[in-house]
Amino acid sequence: MHLWYRGLALVLQQTHWNLPELMPEWLQEPMTPAAVRDLLERPLPPDLDEPASGR
């Protein structure tokens, strides 16, 4: 059930309804594991559009 609450919290943050109360901390914690979060937040390499050499 808490996954539903977290999903609702994500939607409410995106709607910018200016809710008067802060949401509980457990709703604001990231659900993605730290290793995956590091991959998602890392900047992309600048040479992605160049063809790979030696393949």
C-alpha positions, 0 to 999 in steps of 0.5 A: 500500500505504501507504493500507492502512497509514494506514487500519489506523492510523486503525482502531487509534486508534479501537479504543483498544487501548492499543498499547505503541509509537507509530506512525511519524510518516508514519502520523499525518500527515493525508491530507486536503489543507490546503484541504479540512481547513480547510473541514472544521474550520471551525465551521458558521455559526449561521444554517443553520436559518434560511430564506435570504432573497431566493431 
